[in-house]
Amino acid sequence: MGFKAAVFYASVGYGNRDAADALCEWCRAMFPSSSAVSVDMLNYMPRPLRGVIVSAYNAMTRKTPWLWERIYRDTDISTKKHVASAFWNDVHKSVSKTCFRRLFKDLGEMNPDVVFATHIFGMPALLDKWEHRTPIYFVGSDYLSHSLQRDPRFDGWFVGSEEAVRQYRADNVPTAEYSVKNFGIPISRDYLVPPTRAEARRTLEIDERRKMITVINDGSGAWLLDTVVGSMIDLSEWKIVAICRDNVKMYEHLRDKYFPFKHITVKDSAQNAAMYYAASDMVAIGPSGVRLTEASVSGAAILLLEPLPGLERYNCDYVLERGMARKIYENRKAGEFVKELMEKRDELDRMRYRARAMSRAEAAMDILTWAAEKAEAGKKPRQTV
């Protein structure tokens, strides 16, 4: 079956990019004659403006999270009468309309059967001009959603939980019962059949009897790694792995700082993360929806690092309420916390069981199967309201 998909993300944060890459990876595997391309919406913006947006996002999330939280909350109000919400939405629409002319030309050349978006950035312009030509679906990369993601002009939505479905119903999204599908959060095919703990440890050459914890965080949350890993210096009988995803400065800093400590390994990318997750007794992660799903299916007990304001904070609350994870509240004493928790084997087993019960490694497959069937039948899931 020939099937062409275009998947759009925005390079502010990692979760939505990982979800986009996972959809493309699964698409190529499921449909041998298919083509799937993952595209950063920010690439369609003038370079100076793109730099300003990325720098502003990174600065706010790292240095003034209170400001980012205020903007997030202002834009998450589902009413046109709210002044702040209307202002930020107008800004978003204006940027979209003035900066994405090349996008429409490229999309016309791609001629996809389906368009997916894993981030809302730039989508107002695409929905305005491309509506009714090719089905456009929003794919959530978190357990809950933001009001901008619930734009009724989308042809359908794929979400990560029943709580997200309730958000769509609360907004009276047209045909929500028909077009909002709770299939889960897309993750790489590497996690469909994750290695066992024994297999992973043999591959990584780690003693089966040794306690192990992997600490991973992305982008704006990478600064937490230094504090958390530093609290574990005295756990010399353990194996500590710190993964600095695409953060060269942090990687070099941690590599040089912890070089004398042979029980601490610092990696510069998340490549082969599935193996490290499976080998670990615990993983400490930032609570993005993609990262939580990856860790859940891998079988390690999950510890949550400090969430960013917005959807990460909601993800954190979501998994804590369901007993899927524990949160590290004092990063400087994380070593003491994990050492105490490691002795509570029954609690760790319950956390692993609940996390696995909630995770769906095949989410991307279900999303693509549903979208491909609609495309093959020549139907659009939208109904006239």
Secondary structure, DSSP 8 states (H G I E B T S, - for coil): ---EEEEEE-SSSSHHHHHHHHHHHHHHHH-TT-EEEEEEGGGGS-HHHHHHHHHHHHHHHHH-HHHHHHHHHHHT---TT-HHHHHHHHHHHHHHHHH-HHHHHHHHHH--SEEEESS-TTHHHHHHHHTTTS-EEEE-SSSS--GGGG-TTSSEEEESSHHHHHHHHHTT-TTHHHHEEE------GGGTS---HHHHHHHHT--TTS-EEEEEEEGGGTHHHHHHHHTTTT-TTSEEEEEEET-HHHHHHHHHHSTT-TTEEEESS-TTHHHHHHH-SEEEE---HHHHHHHHHHT-EEEE----TTHHHHHHHHHHHTTSEEE---GGGHHHHHHHHHT-HHHHHHHHHHHHHH--TTHHHHHHHHHHHHHHHT--S----
